């Protein structure tokens, strides 16, 4: 059974924490994902075998945490991550961000760089609401967002459609990280599949070019998709964590 963290915003975040040596590892999941996914569970087992501290949690409106998904936005979920890291971990952490979690990790790095020992982005998707999600909507869907406050789009990974709200897009514009200087004063590893249909390979290349970072590397895996959860891909994530530790 998951533990619960009460945040100052009144949200109840479900989490699982494994004690161990530092720097600890914090897994940051993707958009409408949860902490019971393949990568999170595999990494928890790997960290336990390594004797490393590990934390996985659900953002509000995700998984076992309180709230409705459509009521949330990037800023809310970044705040959830901030509360989880600052209240549930000690010392610098390795942030492992999957898809949207990569954006959340960068927001945390900008807010509390002293608590970040290293960062691993798995198909990291910074600024995706502005750069890919909004441009990907039809004119009719954009009109729905503007006039009715939301629209529904198919979800390739679940039977439930994505409910995209005006608040999500408006808040996303306030959370952008690729439009202003981004200092990452710690090791960063980015991993991405060439068959990723959700995040184009141009995204990590843009991040690589944009960020100010003394030790940043990108690994592209031919044929891997957005899930990035085959045995070889999972091993590559573990290698990346080891490199930034």
Sine and cosine of phi, psi and omega as CSV:
sin_phi,cos_phi,sin_psi,cos_psi,sin_omega,cos_omega
0.00,0.00,0.67,-0.75,-0.03,-1.00
-0.95,0.31,0.50,-0.86,0.18,-0.98
-0.99,0.14,0.19,-0.98,-0.03,-1.00
-0.78,-0.63,0.69,-0.72,0.09,-1.00
-0.91,-0.42,0.85,-0.53,0.07,-1.00
-1.00,0.05,0.84,-0.55,-0.02,-1.00
-1.00,-0.09,0.33,-0.94,0.05,-1.00
-0.86,0.50,-0.34,0.94,0.01,-1.00
-1.00,0.08,0.01,1.00,0.02,-1.00
1.00,0.08,0.25,0.97,0.02,-1.00
-0.99,-0.12,0.51,-0.86,0.00,-1.00
-0.92,-0.39,0.94,-0.35,-0.07,-1.00
-0.99,-0.15,0.80,-0.60,0.07,-1.00
-0.99,0.14,0.64,-0.76,0.00,-1.00
-0.46,-0.89,0.36,-0.93,0.16,-0.99
-0.80,-0.60,0.76,-0.65,-0.04,-1.00
-0.80,-0.60,0.73,-0.69,0.06,-1.00
-0.92,-0.39,0.81,-0.59,0.04,-1.00
-0.97,0.26,0.46,-0.89,0.02,-1.00
0.17,-0.99,-0.16,-0.99,-0.03,-1.00
-0.96,0.27,0.36,-0.93,0.05,-1.00
-0.99,-0.16,0.17,-0.99,-0.07,1.00
-0.93,0.38,0.65,-0.76,0.01,-1.00
-0.94,0.34,0.21,-0.98,-0.02,-1.00
-0.89,-0.46,0.77,-0.64,0.03,-1.00
-0.88,-0.48,0.85,-0.53,0.02,-1.00
-1.00,-0.07,0.79,-0.62,-0.01,-1.00
-0.91,-0.42,0.93,-0.38,-0.12,-0.99
-0.98,0.20,-0.02,-1.00,-0.08,-1.00
-0.99,-0.10,-0.06,-1.00,-0.03,-1.00
-0.91,0.42,0.86,-0.50,0.00,-1.00
0.87,0.49,0.44,0.90,0.09,-1.00
-0.98,-0.21,-0.10,-0.99,0.05,-1.00
-0.48,-0.88,0.07,-1.00,-0.14,-0.99
-0.99,0.16,0.04,1.00,0.02,-1.00
-0.98,-0.18,0.20,0.98,0.00,-1.00
-0.95,0.32,0.21,-0.98,-0.08,-1.00
-0.82,0.57,-0.75,0.66,-0.08,-1.00
-0.91,0.42,-0.69,0.73,-0.04,-1.00
-0.89,0.45,-0.72,0.70,-0.04,-1.00
-0.93,0.37,-0.67,0.74,0.01,-1.00
-0.89,0.46,-0.70,0.72,-0.01,-1.00
-0.92,0.39,-0.57,0.82,0.06,-1.00
-0.88,0.48,-0.71,0.70,0.04,-1.00
-0.90,0.45,-0.68,0.74,0.01,-1.00
-0.88,0.47,-0.72,0.70,0.00,-1.00
-0.88,0.47,-0.65,0.76,0.02,-1.00
-0.88,0.48,-0.68,0.73,0.02,-1.00
-0.91,0.41,-0.45,0.89,0.03,-1.00
-1.00,0.04,-0.09,1.00,-0.06,-1.00
0.96,0.30,0.41,0.91,-0.07,-1.00
-0.98,-0.18,0.59,-0.81,0.12,-0.99
-0.91,0.40,0.58,-0.82,-0.06,-1.00
-0.54,-0.84,0.64,-0.77,0.05,-1.00
-0.71,-0.70,0.76,-0.64,0.18,-0.98
-0.77,-0.63,0.56,-0.83,-0.05,-1.00
-0.44,-0.90,0.25,-0.97,0.07,-1.00
-0.96,-0.27,0.76,-0.65,0.16,-0.99
-0.88,0.47,0.33,-0.95,0.11,-0.99
-0.86,0.51,0.62,-0.79,-0.04,-1.00
0.98,0.22,0.09,1.00,0.02,-1.00
-0.85,-0.53,0.55,-0.83,0.14,-0.99
0.77,0.63,-0.82,-0.57,-0.09,-1.00
-1.00,-0.07,0.00,1.00,-0.02,-1.00
-0.98,0.18,0.28,-0.96,-0.04,-1.00
-0.96,0.28,0.27,-0.96,0.09,-1.00
1.00,-0.09,0.28,-0.96,0.04,-1.00
-0.98,-0.18,0.67,-0.74,-0.03,-1.00
-0.81,0.59,-0.71,0.70,-0.09,-1.00
-0.94,0.35,-0.20,0.98,0.06,-1.00
-1.00,0.08,-0.19,0.98,-0.09,-1.00
-1.00,-0.07,0.09,-1.00,0.04,-1.00
-0.38,-0.93,0.11,-0.99,-0.07,-1.00
-0.83,0.55,-0.69,0.72,-0.01,-1.00
-0.89,0.46,-0.63,0.78,0.05,-1.00
-0.89,0.45,-0.72,0.70,-0.07,-1.00
-0.95,0.32,-0.53,0.85,0.10,-1.00
-0.92,0.39,-0.61,0.79,0.06,-1.00
-0.91,0.41,-0.65,0.76,0.08,-1.00
-0.84,0.54,-0.71,0.71,-0.01,-1.00
-0.90,0.43,-0.64,0.77,0.04,-1.00
-0.87,0.49,-0.71,0.70,0.01,-1.00
-0.90,0.44,-0.66,0.75,0.00,-1.00
-0.89,0.46,-0.73,0.69,-0.03,-1.00
-0.92,0.40,-0.71,0.70,-0.10,-1.00
-0.97,0.24,-0.47,0.88,-0.03,-1.00
-0.99,-0.11,-0.43,0.90,-0.14,-0.99
-0.94,-0.35,-0.10,1.00,0.01,-1.00
-0.77,-0.64,0.30,-0.95,0.04,-1.00
-0.80,-0.60,0.68,-0.73,0.05,-1.00
0.97,0.26,-0.02,-1.00,-0.01,-1.00
-0.89,0.46,0.58,-0.81,-0.05,-1.00
-0.84,-0.55,0.41,-0.91,0.19,-0.98
-1.00,-0.04,0.90,-0.44,0.02,-1.00
-1.00,-0.01,0.83,-0.56,0.03,-1.00
-0.91,-0.42,0.97,-0.25,-0.10,-0.99
-0.95,-0.33,0.84,-0.55,0.01,-1.00
-0.98,-0.19,0.85,-0.52,0.04,-1.00
0.83,0.55,-0.91,-0.41,0.05,-1.00
-0.84,0.54,-0.52,0.85,0.03,-1.00
-0.86,0.50,-0.44,0.90,0.10,-1.00
-0.92,0.40,-0.63,0.77,0.08,-1.00
-0.91,0.43,-0.70,0.71,0.02,-1.00
-0.86,0.51,-0.67,0.74,0.01,-1.00
-0.87,0.49,-0.66,0.76,0.01,-1.00
-0.92,0.38,-0.59,0.80,0.07,-1.00
-0.91,0.41,-0.64,0.77,0.07,-1.00
-0.90,0.43,-0.67,0.74,0.00,-1.00
-0.88,0.48,-0.58,0.82,0.03,-1.00
-0.95,0.30,-0.54,0.84,-0.07,-1.00
-1.00,0.08,-0.68,0.73,-0.06,-1.00
-0.72,-0.69,0.89,0.45,-0.05,-1.00
-0.85,0.53,-0.46,0.89,-0.02,-1.00
-0.93,0.36,-0.27,0.96,0.01,-1.00
-0.99,-0.16,0.11,0.99,-0.04,-1.00
-0.92,-0.39,0.88,-0.47,0.04,-1.00
-1.00,0.00,-0.44,0.90,-0.01,-1.00
-0.09,-1.00,0.25,-0.97,-0.07,-1.00
-0.64,-0.76,0.72,-0.70,0.09,-1.00
-0.85,-0.52,0.86,-0.52,0.05,-1.00
-0.97,-0.25,0.83,-0.56,0.04,-1.00
-0.96,-0.28,0.96,-0.26,-0.11,-0.99
0.76,0.65,0.72,0.69,-0.05,-1.00
-0.85,0.53,0.65,-0.76,-0.11,-0.99
-0.79,-0.61,0.87,0.49,0.04,-1.00
-0.89,0.46,0.62,-0.79,0.10,-0.99
0.89,0.45,0.40,0.92,-0.14,-0.99
-0.92,0.38,-0.47,0.88,0.01,-1.00
-0.89,0.45,-0.58,0.81,-0.04,-1.00
-1.00,0.09,-0.64,0.77,-0.19,-0.98
-1.00,-0.03,-0.44,0.90,-0.04,-1.00
-0.77,-0.64,-0.63,0.78,-0.09,-1.00
-0.95,0.32,-0.77,0.63,0.01,-1.00
-0.90,0.43,-0.73,0.68,0.04,-1.00
-0.88,0.47,-0.42,0.91,-0.03,-1.00
-0.99,0.16,-0.16,0.99,0.03,-1.00
-0.98,0.20,0.47,-0.88,0.12,-0.99
-0.97,0.25,0.24,-0.97,0.05,-1.00
-0.86,0.51,-0.62,0.78,-0.01,-1.00
-0.91,0.41,-0.65,0.76,0.02,-1.00
-0.92,0.39,-0.64,0.77,0.04,-1.00
-0.90,0.44,-0.61,0.79,0.03,-1.00
-0.91,0.42,-0.63,0.78,0.06,-1.00
-0.88,0.48,-0.70,0.71,0.01,-1.00
-0.88,0.48,-0.71,0.71,-0.07,-1.00
-0.93,0.36,-0.69,0.72,-0.12,-0.99
-1.00,-0.06,-0.55,0.84,-0.06,-1.00
-0.94,-0.35,-0.12,0.99,0.08,-1.00
1.00,0.00,-0.12,0.99,0.03,-1.00
-0.20,-0.98,0.28,-0.96,0.12,-0.99
-0.55,-0.84,0.35,-0.94,0.02,-1.00
-0.93,-0.38,0.70,-0.71,0.03,-1.00
-0.77,-0.64,0.48,-0.88,-0.01,-1.00
-0.88,0.48,0.52,-0.86,0.02,-1.00
-0.91,-0.42,0.90,-0.44,-0.04,-1.00
-0.95,0.32,-0.22,0.98,-0.12,-0.99
-0.92,-0.39,0.02,1.00,-0.09,-1.00
-0.34,-0.94,0.38,-0.93,0.05,-1.00
-0.95,0.30,-0.40,0.91,-0.01,-1.00
-0.98,0.20,0.72,-0.69,0.06,-1.00
-0.96,0.28,0.36,-0.93,0.16,-0.99
-0.97,0.23,0.76,-0.64,0.15,-0.99
-0.99,-0.16,0.93,-0.37,-0.05,-1.00
-0.97,-0.25,0.83,-0.56,-0.11,-0.99
-0.94,-0.33,0.33,-0.94,0.09,-1.00
-0.87,0.50,-0.63,0.78,0.02,-1.00
-0.88,0.47,-0.63,0.78,0.02,-1.00
-0.86,0.51,-0.72,0.70,-0.04,-1.00
-0.95,0.30,-0.66,0.75,-0.01,-1.00
-0.92,0.40,-0.68,0.74,0.05,-1.00
-0.92,0.39,-0.63,0.78,0.01,-1.00
-0.82,0.57,-0.59,0.81,0.03,-1.00
-0.90,0.43,-0.46,0.89,0.02,-1.00
-0.99,0.12,-0.19,0.98,-0.07,-1.00
-0.95,-0.30,0.12,0.99,-0.09,-1.00
-0.87,0.50,0.65,-0.76,-0.03,-1.00
-0.89,-0.46,-0.15,0.99,-0.06,-1.00
-0.98,-0.20,0.15,0.99,-0.02,-1.00
-0.95,-0.31,-0.08,1.00,-0.01,-1.00
-0.60,-0.80,0.26,-0.96,-0.05,-1.00
-0.79,0.61,0.68,-0.73,-0.03,-1.00
-0.76,-0.65,0.98,-0.19,0.00,-1.00
-1.00,-0.01,0.81,-0.59,0.05,-1.00
-0.83,-0.56,1.00,0.09,-0.11,-0.99
-0.99,0.12,0.74,0.67,-0.01,-1.00
-0.35,-0.94,0.23,-0.97,-0.02,-1.00
-0.92,0.40,0.64,-0.77,0.02,-1.00
-0.75,-0.66,0.71,-0.71,0.11,-0.99
-0.81,-0.59,0.76,-0.65,0.04,-1.00
-0.90,-0.43,0.75,-0.66,0.05,-1.00
-0.81,-0.59,0.62,-0.79,-0.11,-0.99
-0.38,-0.93,0.58,-0.82,0.07,-1.00
-1.00,-0.04,0.55,-0.83,0.01,-1.00
-0.97,0.26,-0.30,0.96,0.03,-1.00
-0.98,-0.18,0.38,0.92,0.03,-1.00
-0.96,0.29,0.90,-0.43,-0.02,-1.00
-1.00,-0.01,-0.13,0.99,-0.01,-1.00
-0.99,-0.13,-0.59,0.81,-0.02,-1.00
-0.80,-0.60,0.90,-0.43,-0.02,-1.00
-0.93,0.37,0.47,-0.88,0.02,-1.00
-0.91,0.41,-0.27,0.96,0.06,-1.00
-0.92,0.38,-0.39,0.92,-0.05,-1.00
-0.93,0.37,-0.81,0.59,0.04,-1.00
-0.90,0.43,-0.51,0.86,0.06,-1.00
-0.91,0.42,-0.64,0.77,0.05,-1.00
-0.90,0.43,-0.68,0.74,0.02,-1.00
-0.90,0.44,-0.67,0.75,0.02,-1.00
-0.87,0.50,-0.66,0.76,-0.01,-1.00
-0.96,0.28,-0.54,0.84,-0.14,-0.99
-0.99,0.12,-0.68,0.74,-0.16,-0.99
-0.95,0.30,0.54,-0.84,0.14,-0.99
-1.00,-0.07,0.97,-0.26,-0.12,-0.99
-0.52,-0.85,0.76,-0.65,-0.04,-1.00
-0.97,0.25,-0.32,0.95,-0.08,-1.00
-0.53,-0.85,1.00,0.04,-0.08,-1.00
-0.71,-0.70,0.80,-0.60,-0.04,-1.00
-0.70,-0.72,0.55,-0.83,0.02,-1.00
-0.88,-0.47,0.75,-0.66,0.09,-1.00
-0.89,-0.46,0.87,-0.50,0.09,-1.00
-0.99,-0.17,0.75,-0.66,-0.03,-1.00
-0.95,-0.32,0.91,-0.41,-0.05,-1.00
-0.89,0.45,0.81,-0.59,0.08,-1.00
1.00,0.01,-0.25,0.97,-0.01,-1.00
-0.96,0.28,0.56,-0.83,-0.02,-1.00
-0.97,-0.22,-0.18,-0.98,-0.11,-0.99
-0.92,0.39,-0.49,0.87,-0.01,-1.00
-0.90,0.44,-0.58,0.81,0.04,-1.00
0.73,0.68,0.77,0.63,-0.12,-0.99
-0.76,-0.65,0.30,0.95,0.14,-0.99
-0.94,0.33,0.30,-0.95,0.02,-1.00
-0.80,0.60,-0.67,0.74,0.01,-1.00
-0.90,0.43,-0.65,0.76,0.00,-1.00
-0.92,0.39,-0.66,0.75,0.02,-1.00
-0.89,0.45,-0.65,0.76,0.06,-1.00
-0.88,0.47,-0.61,0.79,0.01,-1.00
-0.91,0.41,-0.61,0.79,0.06,-1.00
-0.89,0.46,-0.70,0.71,0.02,-1.00
-0.88,0.48,-0.65,0.76,0.03,-1.00
-0.88,0.47,-0.66,0.75,-0.01,-1.00
-0.90,0.43,-0.65,0.76,0.04,-1.00
-0.88,0.47,-0.69,0.73,0.01,-1.00
-0.88,0.47,-0.62,0.78,-0.02,-1.00
-0.92,0.39,-0.53,0.85,-0.04,-1.00
-1.00,-0.09,-0.03,1.00,-0.04,-1.00
-0.98,0.18,0.00,0.00,0.00,0.00
